[in-house]
Amino acid sequence: MRGPAIPKAEYVVARAGNDVAILELDEDPISLWRHNVNYGRSEPSLIHVFTDRGVYRPGDTAHVKATLRRTTVEGLRPQLDPVQVTIRDSHDRVVFEKTLTPTPYGTLSFEYRHRERDPLGRYSVMVAGQAAGSFQVESYRPAPFELGIQPN
């Protein structure tokens, strides 16, 4: 025996004091994708990328690490699925691309060696299609100076 059919909800009504808000469920009055808001059914992920230094010289190796978390109803959990990692140079050209599998703790670790012919500037790190971090490649040398001490 089946119960009565439950009609599909068409609106959500929220009330707080004298305020009332009504949202029609069948339409997308605000294009969330235009505002960089996750509107899909998938669980959002949190990705944090960091390097051993913020500035590198041409030819240096950047040691890159990342933590990957996904939001669930139980809270934050390690993201364990393989992810695409991409590094783009200051001219938005791909200089590193690899699929990496996180550890059981939801972390990644990899190295990127800057080639002398690559441009200087900010390098962007993308993990799973999300801008997650950056580092600088600059031509610099420590300023030479001399320190002298005179006894009294």
Secondary structure, DSSP 4 states (H G I P E B T S, - for coil): ---PPPPPP-EEEEEETTEEEEEETTS-SS-GGGGT---SSSPPEEEEEEES-SEE-TT-EEEEEEEEEEEETTEEEE--S-EEEEEE-TTS-EEEEEEE---TTSEEEEEEEPPTTSPPEEEEEEETTEEEEEEEE----PPP--------
